Amino acid sequence: MKYTVMMPAAGSGQRMGAGYNKLFLKLDDKPILAHTLDVFEGDLACEGIILAVKPDERQAIQSMLEQYAITKVTAMVDGGGERQNSVAACIRAYKGSGIVLVHDAARPFIRRAVINELVQVAAEHGAAIAGVRAKDTMKFASAGVVEDTVDRDKLWIIQTPQAFRYTLLQEASNKAEDEGFLGTDESMLVERLGHPVRIVESTYDNVKMTTQEDLVFGEILLNRR
Ligand code: C5P
């Protein structure tokens, strides 16, 4: 089943401490962004990629696309102040009515099998998100003091991709914007509509490159594959 990817790539990467957009940092001599784009470039089911970029990085990213022969980027839109704003810009730029995936540019290790399952489940049920089960004991705490221990069997650590029927995502995004609601993922916006969101089990190595330690882990993952 075909799908289009909306990829926010307009962050500042402050937690990485590189002084510039972390997506330009290299893993095995290739920028993180190029690694992530490659996954979708090589997936026959992917019809196009809508990238949200910072206006002053547009030129550098265009050059990156040429250097790494990425041909599926159909639109580059200006990102916004928050991740949700960047995704909203992608949503506005999409012209179709099919299944769309939102995927962080900072997650280069997503597996095609997970992508394909997300697309299938979203086509059937409207919304599907990638996640892994919590492995550690999880507690609620206030000011460093435990309040409660959570039932771990019900806890999932949520990642991207998150897949949706476009019309559902569009409605959720418009409602959030109208009401000034800011979420940390697109699922939250769809949950606010009361629409059930299914979880597709992903892999623990679908890490987001956020801090310097993630880069070390990323190099190891690349070498292992
Ligand atoms: O900062 P973080 O890693 O959580 O961001 C997740 C993704 O969202 C990254 O790929 C980043 O480039 C993107 N982003 C964005 N616009 C923002 C903030 C983050 O496109 N304003």
Residues whose N, C-alpha, C, O or C-beta is under 5 A from the ligand:
A	BS01	C5P	P8 A9 A10 G11 A52 G79 G80 G81 E82 R83 S86 D104 A105 A106 M209
